[in-house]
Amino acid sequence: MPQSSTLAPATVPSGDLVFYSEFDDFTVWKNALQAQLPTLRILQASEIADPARVHFSLAWKPPEGFFDEMSSLRLIINLGAGVDSLVGRRDLPAGVPITRLTDPHMARMMAGYVLFATLRYARDIPHFEQAQRRGEWAYRHPRSPEDIRVAVLGLGELGSYAANELQRQGLTVLGWSRQPRQLAGIQCFAGLDTLDMVLSQADILVVMLPLTPQTQGLLSREKLTRLPRGAALINVARGALIDQDAMTDLLNNGHLGAATLDVFTREPLPADHPLWRMDNVLITPHLASVAIPSSAAAQIAENILRASRGEQPNNQIDPLRGY
């Protein structure tokens, strides 16, 4: 007889879990979590009658003041990998751990998006898309993969996964991070003193850094102009890592040849922003990697049980570092 996927908890969690997201389906998440923890009461933020009964929060970009009256909060679970919206807030209860999702499906999804966007430029697909619209048979001979240099900024879990997938395609991959990392077959660099050198070699730049006070605005106009003229930019991290006005200008004057952008300084990107109308820009609505309830529910349930037993949760972030 097949075993149930429901965890067999040593502790039945008390208190409520409150869910908040403007983008995710509450019913889908509730069903996935209750398959793991059938006795847990799961509420939307609008259903909270007694904030003191809330012991757990599963949230994506909750508004300021969201946690103000949750005096019994034991655990905050970020509904994704990037936790910048939960760092440095005035309403966070002191000492309450914050965790992020590390669902392998998210890493695979992110790597797939990065691979698609990178190969689209490596194989000159935008050239053929434009030729098709003109009705032209515009042959362009493919470049050898090893002649195409791809720089990946950010070598955390998602960045390392994506960098390895790019390397498997035969591309020349450079990795950059604030702290030293080692990845087989990838030239890894660390520290701000090496960033300009990495940028100057990148035919395609993939931005996968966490947003922290140290990385906000890191890719300034000056840094972006370090890229070779005609380089392509792919941003799947956070819009605030890049000077968006400078990026727009450089895309317009040709210093940046193209961009695939999944994230922006302001989301949704305003309808009157010039990026929408640029032929050399592909825009997607912050979906490069999202949490899948059916696969993420088990790790969320495990952390809820750990918090209920007074244990430290897995995948806890350091609020001082921002990741």
N, C-alpha and C positions, 0 to 999 in steps of 0.2 A: 504494500500500500504506500503510495508516494507521500513523503513528508510535506507538511505545510511550510510555506515560506515565512510564516509568521514567526517572529522571534519568541523564544520561551524565556521571558524576563524573570530574573530573580527578584526584581522589584517592580511593582506595578506603579507607573508614574502617577503622581497626584497632581492636581491643578490642571489648568487649561493650557492649550497651545493656541496662540493667536497668529493668524496668517495675514500677511499684507503684501500685495503686489498689484500694480495697475495693469500688468501685462500677462500674468499667469492665471490659469484656470483653477479657481479655488476647489471646485468639485473634484477635478482630476487629482489634485494634490491630496485632498482629504481622503479620498478612496485609497490612494496608494499608501498613505501613512496608516490608516486604520486597518489595512491588510497586515501591517506589521505590529501595530499596537491597538488592538480592538477596543480597549477601555478608555483610551485617551480622548478627551473632549477637545474638538478642534473647532475654532470659531474664526470668522472673519472679524476684522477690526470693528466693523459697524455693529457686531453682535455682542460686544463686551458689555456686560452689565456691572461686573465687579472687577476692576483692574487688579485688585489685590489677589485674585484667584489665578492670574496669569503667571505660570511658571516657566513657559517656553515661548519663544517667538521665532517664527519662520518668515523672513521678510526680505523684500527687495526694494531698496531705496525708500524706506518709510519717511514720512515728513518729520520735520523738527518738532519735538515735543511728544512724539509717539510713545516714548517709554516713561514719560514723566510720572505717572501714577502706578506703575507696575512695581510695587514695593516687594513682591515675592519672586521676582524674576530670577531664574537660575541659569538660563542658557539662551543666547541669541544665535540663531542659525542664519547665516547669510545665504540667500537663495541664488547662489552663483559663486564664481571663483574670485572676482574682484570685490574687495571690501571697503573701497575708499569712501562709500557713502555712510559707513558705520564707524569711521575714525574721526576723532576730534570733535564729536558732538557734545553739546552741553547736557543732553537728556539721558546719557548712558549711565545706568546705575554702576557705582564703583564695585569693582571686583567680579562682575558678571562676565564669564568667558564668552568670547565671540568665535564661532567656527565658520569655516568656508567649505563649500562642496568640492570634493575631489573625485567626482564620478568619472571613471575611465571613459564613459561614453562622451563626456564633455571634451576630454582631451582629444579623442578621436574625431569628434565633430569639428573642433577648432583646427586640427591639423588638416582635415579635409578641405576646409574653407581656404586656409593659407596655401595649400597645394594647388587648389583650383586657381586662385588669384595669381600665384607666382607663375604657374605654367601658362596661364593666359598671356602673360607678358613675355615669358621665355619663348613661346611659339608664335609671337607676334599676332595673336588672334585679333586684337583691336584693328590692326591694319586690314585684315580680311573682312571684318565686320563693316568697316567704312567703305571698302571696295564693293561689297555686296550692295550696299545702299545706293552706290553710284552705278551698279550694273557692270562692274569691271572685273575681268579675270586677271587679278594683280598678283602674279606669282612672286613669292619671296622665299629664297632658299632657307631652310631651318638652320639655326646656329647649333654648334656643338654644345651640349649641356655644360661641360666643364669650363667652357669659355664664359659662362654667365655667372657672375658673382652675386650671391644673395646674402645680405647681412640681416641677421635676426637679432634685434635688440630685446633682451629679456630672456633669460634661460632658466626660468622656473619650470614647474611641471608642464605647463602648456607650451611654453617656448621651446623647451628641450625636445618635447615630442614632435613639434612641428619641424624643428631644425633637423632632426633625424630623418623624418619623412622626405624633406627636401634633398638631403644628402643621398638618400637611396635612389633618387632620380638622376644622380650623376652631376648635379649642379655643384659648383664650388660654394660652400657655405661658410660664412664667417659668423661667429656668435659673439655677442657683447653683453656683459652684465656688470653690475656695480661690484660684485664680489667674484673672485675667481671660480670658474667652473671648468670641468673637463668632459668633453664628449668625443667619442671615437670618430675619427674621420672629419672633424670639424675644427677649424682654427678658432680658438676661443681667446677673447681678450677681456680685460677687466679694468675698471677705473676710468674716471673722466679724462685722464691724460691720454687714453688710447681711443677715445670716441671719434675725434676728428679723422684719425687715420682709417678707422673702420668705415666711416661715412664716405670718405674719398674713394674707396674701392668698390662701393656698392652700385651695381647696375639695378638691383631691386632691393629696396629697404622694407623689412617687415617689422612693425612696431608691436611688441608683446610685453612691454614693461608694466609693472603695477603703478598705479597713480599714488604717489606719496608727496610730501612737501619737497623732497629732494628731486623728484622727477617731473613735477609739474612745470610745464613750459620748457622742458629740457631741449626739445627740438625747436629752437628759436629760428628766426630768419637766418642768422649767421650760421647756425648748424646746418640748416637745410641747404644753404648754398655750398656747403662742403661736398654735397653729393655731385657726381659727374653730371654735366648737362644732359638732359634727356632721361635721367634715372626715373624709375617707377617707385611709387610709395604705396605701401599697404598698411593700413592701421586697423587692428582688431582689438586694441587695448582700451584706451580712453582718449577722448578728444582733447582733453586739457593737457596732454603730454606735448602737444604740437601748437605752435602759434598758427591758428587757423587762418587768420588774415594773411600772414606771410605765405603760407602754403597756397592759398588761393591765388595770390599775386604770382607766385612762381609757376603755378600751373598755367596761368594765363600768358606769361611771357615765354614759356617754353623751357625754362631751366629745369622744372620738373616735367617729364614727358607725359606722365599719366599717374592716376591714383585710384586705388580701390579703397573705399572708406566705409567702415561699418559703425564707426563711432564719431561723435562730434562734441564740440564744446557745449552746445545746447541741443538737447534732444526732446522732441523731434526737431530735425533741422528745419528752420523756417522756410516756408514755401517760396519766399522771394530771394533766398540766398543764391548767389551766382553759381555755386557749385552744382546746383541742379541742372544748369543749362550748358555745362561744359562737356563737349564730346569726348574728352580724354579722361573723364571721371566716371567711375561706377560706384553707385551708392546703394547700400543695403541698410535696413533699419535695425541695427544692433542685434544681429541674430547669428553671428559667426559661431557662437557656442552657447547653448542654453541647457539648463538642467532638465533631465528627463525624469519625471516622477517615478516611473516604474523601476528605474535602476538606481535612483538616488535615495529612495525611501529607506532602504536598509541601513545605510550609514547614518541617516538622520535619526532613525529610531534607536540605533546603538548609542549615539551621543545623548539622546534624551534619557535612556536608561542609565548611562554613566553619570550624568548630572543628578539623576534621582538618587543614586547611591553615594553621592558625594565625591565621585571620582572626577579626575580631569578628563575633558572630552578629547577626542581625536581631532586633528586638523585645526587646532586652536591658533588664532592669529595673535601677533604682538601689536597692540594698538600704537605703540611708540614707533615701530617700523612702518606700520601701515599695510602689512601683509603677513 
